[in-house]
Amino acid sequence: MADFFSIVNIAVPPKADETVSGLTMFTGLIQAIGTVKSVRQSPGAILLTVDLSELARDAKIGDSIAIDGVCLTVSQISGSCASFQIGSETLAKSTIGGLKPQSKVNAESALKPTDRFGGHFVQGHIDGTATIKAVQRHGEFADMKFAAGPELLSQMVVKGSVAVNGVSLTIAAMDKTAFTVAVIPQTLGATTLGTAKPGDSVNIETDIIVKTVMKQLKNILPQTGKLSVERLKELGF
């Protein structure tokens, strides 16, 4: 039976002296809070320019950088500012279209083969958006509740991972219309979640592992009748 990496189409990381080909992955550990410098509109697209501060030092044209959890490609570099061309599909699926000059955004460079892996597997492919329903402070900590649609919630499990505006978080609780995460002081201080408030829209990427298991189960489980030994053999079990 195929192993996990082949099922989810994630390559086994290469050695330190090898390059990554066709693989872009993030961890959900935010490296910088960027500031939007400009948003230039064009038919069905925008050119977004973000001041990435020190994160731009090693960036080059063609690199992948996640902005609020959305995997974008650097099209221009000028000092500490990077520009990204963003099309209609991304604008429709995420909150990127609502950014304005001076907006703060979470930024993370794509994972390198030699980087230590933390957080969880984040692809930068947004599954949808959610709305902050409540923020309850407990000293320096915070519980944040997000209202989300059934399609997103069906791809989540309690104690599983979720990326909110690119931030790797663990789901603490769920109900039929929302999910809750507990956010530690380090995350609140190092990301835009520290200033987020009820009513704000956020980008959501659900866990690739949960999505993969769901897809495989749909392929395995029969629509009618019972699961047979023959069917399991056909699937490689």
CORURFEN-V171023 format. One record per residue. N is the residue number from 0. RES is the residue in three letters. PHI is phi in radians with two decimals (none if undefined). BURIAL is # if it has 16 or more other ideal C-beta (glycine too) atoms within 10 Angstrom, else .. D_FIRST is the distance of its C-alpha to the first C-alpha in whole Angstrom. Layout:
N&RES&PHI&BURIAL&D_FIRST + N&RES&PHI&BURIAL&D_FIRST
This chain:
0&MET&none&.&0 + 1&ALA&-1.09&.&4 + 2&ASP&-1.42&.&6 + 3&PHE&-1.04&.&10 + 4&PHE&-1.11&.&12 + 5&SER&-1.30&.&10 + 6&ILE&-1.14&.&10 + 7&VAL&-1.59&#&13 + 8&ASN&1.11&.&15 + 9&ILE&-1.95&.&16 + 10&ALA&-1.25&.&17 + 11&VAL&-1.16&.&17 + 12&PRO&-0.96&#&21 + 13&PRO&-1.28&.&23 + 14&LYS&-1.23&.&25 + 15&ALA&-1.04&.&29 + 16&ASP&-1.63&.&30 + 17&GLU&-1.78&.&28 + 18&THR&-1.82&.&28 + 19&VAL&-1.62&.&25 + 20&SER&-2.07&.&25 + 21&GLY&1.28&.&24 + 22&LEU&-2.20&#&23 + 23&THR&-2.20&#&25 + 24&MET&-2.54&#&25 + 25&PHE&-2.19&#&27 + 26&THR&-1.99&#&27 + 27&GLY&1.47&#&30 + 28&LEU&-1.73&#&32 + 29&ILE&-1.19&#&35 + 30&GLN&-1.73&#&37 + 31&ALA&-2.83&#&40 + 32&ILE&-1.75&#&42 + 33&GLY&-1.63&#&43 + 34&THR&-2.12&#&46 + 35&VAL&-1.17&#&47 + 36&LYS&-1.66&#&49 + 37&SER&-2.77&.&49 + 38&VAL&-2.33&#&48 + 39&ARG&-1.77&.&49 + 40&GLN&-1.49&.&48 + 41&SER&-2.54&.&48 + 42&PRO&-0.96&.&47 + 43&GLY&1.27&.&43 + 44&ALA&-2.75&.&43 + 45&ILE&-2.43&#&44 + 46&LEU&-1.94&.&45 + 47&LEU&-1.77&#&44 + 48&THR&-2.02&#&45 + 49&VAL&-2.22&#&45 + 50&ASP&-1.42&#&46 + 51&LEU&-1.73&#&43 + 52&SER&0.94&.&46 + 53&GLU&-1.13&.&44 + 54&LEU&-1.13&#&41 + 55&ALA&-1.38&#&42 + 56&ARG&-0.99&.&43 + 57&ASP&-1.72&.&40 + 58&ALA&-1.36&#&39 + 59&LYS&-2.48&.&40 + 60&ILE&-1.02&.&40 + 61&GLY&1.74&.&36 + 62&ASP&-1.21&#&35 + 63&SER&-1.74&#&33 + 64&ILE&-2.35&#&34 + 65&ALA&-1.52&#&33 + 66&ILE&-1.96&#&36 + 67&ASP&0.89&#&36 + 68&GLY&1.53&#&32 + 69&VAL&-1.68&#&32 + 70&CYS&-1.24&#&31 + 71&LEU&-2.17&#&34 + 72&THR&-1.85&.&35 + 73&VAL&-1.19&#&38 + 74&SER&-1.85&.&41 + 75&GLN&-2.57&.&44 + 76&ILE&-2.32&.&45 + 77&SER&-2.53&.&48 + 78&GLY&1.10&.&49 + 79&SER&-1.59&#&47 + 80&CYS&-1.79&#&46 + 81&ALA&-2.11&#&43 + 82&SER&-1.99&#&43 + 83&PHE&-2.35&#&40 + 84&GLN&-1.58&#&40 + 85&ILE&-2.20&#&39 + 86&GLY&-1.60&.&38 + 87&SER&-1.13&.&39 + 88&GLU&-1.09&.&35 + 89&THR&-1.17&#&35 + 90&LEU&-1.12&#&38 + 91&ALA&-1.30&.&37 + 92&LYS&-1.61&#&34 + 93&SER&-2.26&#&36 + 94&THR&-1.62&#&39 + 95&ILE&-0.99&#&40 + 96&GLY&-1.12&.&42 + 97&GLY&-1.63&.&44 + 98&LEU&-1.24&#&45 + 99&LYS&-2.33&.&48 + 100&PRO&-0.91&.&50 + 101&GLN&1.46&.&50 + 102&SER&-1.09&#&47 + 103&LYS&-1.67&#&45 + 104&VAL&-2.37&#&41 + 105&ASN&-1.42&#&38 + 106&ALA&-2.32&#&37 + 107&GLU&-2.55&#&34 + 108&SER&-1.31&#&33 + 109&ALA&-1.09&#&30 + 110&LEU&-1.15&#&28 + 111&LYS&-1.64&.&29 + 112&PRO&-1.03&.&26 + 113&THR&-1.63&.&29 + 114&ASP&-1.29&.&29 + 115&ARG&-1.31&.&29 + 116&PHE&-1.58&.&26 + 117&GLY&-2.22&.&27 + 118&GLY&1.08&#&27 + 119&HIS&-2.62&#&24 + 120&PHE&-1.09&#&22 + 121&VAL&-2.15&#&25 + 122&GLN&-1.65&#&24 + 123&GLY&1.47&#&28 + 124&HIS&-1.86&.&27 + 125&ILE&-1.24&#&29 + 126&ASP&-1.60&#&28 + 127&GLY&2.87&.&32 + 128&THR&-2.14&#&35 + 129&ALA&-2.32&#&36 + 130&THR&-2.12&.&40 + 131&ILE&-1.14&#&41 + 132&LYS&-1.66&#&42 + 133&ALA&-2.78&.&44 + 134&VAL&-2.26&.&44 + 135&GLN&-1.93&.&45 + 136&ARG&-1.52&.&46 + 137&HIS&-2.27&.&46 + 138&GLY&1.17&.&48 + 139&GLU&-1.52&.&46 + 140&PHE&-1.70&.&43 + 141&ALA&-2.60&#&42 + 142&ASP&-1.78&.&40 + 143&MET&-2.08&#&39 + 144&LYS&-1.91&#&39 + 145&PHE&-2.11&#&37 + 146&ALA&-1.40&.&38 + 147&ALA&-2.49&#&35 + 148&GLY&-1.34&.&34 + 149&PRO&-1.07&.&31 + 150&GLU&-1.13&.&29 + 151&LEU&-1.20&#&29 + 152&LEU&-1.12&#&29 + 153&SER&-1.19&.&26 + 154&GLN&-1.76&#&24 + 155&MET&-2.14&#&25 + 156&VAL&-2.43&#&25 + 157&VAL&-1.07&.&27 + 158&LYS&1.36&.&27 + 159&GLY&-1.49&#&24 + 160&SER&-1.74&#&25 + 161&VAL&-2.61&#&27 + 162&ALA&-1.82&#&29 + 163&VAL&-1.96&#&33 + 164&ASN&0.89&#&35 + 165&GLY&1.53&#&32 + 166&VAL&-1.61&#&33 + 167&SER&-1.27&#&30 + 168&LEU&-2.37&#&31 + 169&THR&-1.86&.&29 + 170&ILE&-1.29&#&30 + 171&ALA&-1.60&.&32 + 172&ALA&-2.75&.&33 + 173&MET&-2.53&.&33 + 174&ASP&-2.40&.&35 + 175&LYS&-1.24&.&35 + 176&THR&-2.22&.&36 + 177&ALA&-2.75&#&35 + 178&PHE&-2.35&#&34 + 179&THR&-2.20&#&35 + 180&VAL&-2.19&#&35 + 181&ALA&-1.79&#&37 + 182&VAL&-1.95&#&38 + 183&ILE&-1.44&.&39 + 184&PRO&-1.00&.&42 + 185&GLN&-1.02&.&41 + 186&THR&-1.20&#&38 + 187&LEU&-1.09&#&42 + 188&GLY&-1.41&.&44 + 189&ALA&-1.74&#&41 + 190&THR&-2.39&#&40 + 191&THR&-1.31&#&42 + 192&LEU&-1.12&#&41 + 193&GLY&-1.12&.&44 + 194&THR&-2.01&.&46 + 195&ALA&-1.23&#&44 + 196&LYS&-2.45&.&46 + 197&PRO&-0.95&.&45 + 198&GLY&1.76&.&45 + 199&ASP&-1.22&#&43 + 200&SER&-1.61&.&40 + 201&VAL&-2.35&#&37 + 202&ASN&-1.43&#&34 + 203&ILE&-2.17&#&31 + 204&GLU&-2.14&#&27 + 205&THR&-1.39&#&25 + 206&ASP&-1.22&#&22 + 207&ILE&-1.05&#&19 + 208&ILE&-1.16&#&17 + 209&VAL&-1.10&#&18 + 210&LYS&-1.11&.&18 + 211&THR&-1.18&.&15 + 212&VAL&-1.07&#&14 + 213&MET&-1.04&.&17 + 214&LYS&-1.14&.&16 + 215&GLN&-1.13&.&12 + 216&LEU&-1.14&.&14 + 217&LYS&-1.12&.&17 + 218&ASN&-1.28&.&15 + 219&ILE&-1.46&.&13 + 220&LEU&-1.25&.&17 + 221&PRO&-1.24&.&19 + 222&GLN&-1.26&.&23 + 223&THR&-2.39&.&24 + 224&GLY&1.33&.&24 + 225&LYS&-1.94&.&21 + 226&LEU&-1.27&.&18 + 227&SER&-1.86&.&17 + 228&VAL&-1.07&.&15 + 229&GLU&-1.09&.&15 + 230&ARG&-1.14&.&14 + 231&LEU&-1.11&.&11 + 232&LYS&-1.12&.&10 + 233&GLU&-1.05&.&11 + 234&LEU&-1.53&.&8 + 235&GLY&1.66&.&5 + 236&PHE&-1.49&.&6
